Amino acid sequence: SQVLDTRDVQVFKVTVNGQDAQFAFGEKHSFKGTPLEITFPNELRRGQEAIVEISFESSPQSSALQWFTPQWFTPEQTSGKKHPFLFSQCQVEFV
């Protein structure tokens, strides 16, 4: 499994290597946020890479996720060239 830190986001779907994965939120902490635990659909071998995709919606209160404003970055500077630049300062924790 993998645990991510979240704050004020709504998660709709999680996939790991293209397969649906189960996920659940833990207990909310006042300043650390809310842990999001993702259960991988298949066991991974040591050194095996996994692509984790999360379908989510953020809110203005989502301090764990921040959007660069157009004065710093434009959508054309991102890989898809359509949406604003989103970044996270949180750390991942593997369990």
N, C-alpha and C positions, 0 to 999 in steps of 0.2 A: 504494500500500500504506500501511498504518498500523502503527506499532510502539507497543506498550503495555508498561509495566513490570509484571511480575508477581512474586509470591513465594509459593511453596507453595500454588498453586491448580491444580486439574485442570480443563482445558477440554474440553468434549464437542462443542460445535458453535458455529459463528460464522455469522451471516447479515448481509448488507449489503443494505438496502432489500428485505428479504424473500427474497433469493436466497442459497443456500449459498455460503460463501466458504472458500477454503483458508487454513489457518493453520499456523504452525510455531513452536516455541520455539527461541531462540538459545542461546548458551552461558551457563550460570549464572555469575553474578558474586557474590563473597562478601558484599558489602553492598548492591549495587545491585539484586539480584534477577535475574530471567530475562526477557529480552525476548520478547514474543509478537508475531510479525509476521503481519499479516492482509493477504492479497492480495484486493483487491476483484474481484468477478466481472465487473464492467463498468468501463470507464474513466469517470472523473468529469470534468465540465467545471469550469473555474474558477468558484467561487461556488456550485456545486451542493451541496446538502446531502445527507448520507447518514445513515441510521439503522443503527447497528452494534449488533447484539444478540449477547451472548456467554452461552452456557449453560455454567456452571462450578460447581465445588464448592470451597469454601474449607476451611481447616483451622485449628486453634488457632494454628499457627505463621505464618499468613498476615498478616504485619505490614503489608503494603501495603493490605490491606482490613481495616477495623475495624468492629465492630458496636457501636452505642450500646446501653447496658444500659437496661432498663425504668425505672430511676430517673431517666434523662434524657429518653428518648423512648419512647413506647409505639407498638405497631403501628398504632394508630388515627391516629397523626400522619403516617403515610406515605401515598403515593398509593393503594396497594392496600388499605390498612387491615388487612392480615392478617399481614405479616411484620415483623420488627425492622428498624430503620434501619441501612443499610449505607453506608459512605462510604469514599472513597479520597483519599489525600493525594498521589497520584502525578500526574505531568504527562504529557500526550499529546505524541507527536512525530510529525509528518507527514513522510513521506519522498517 
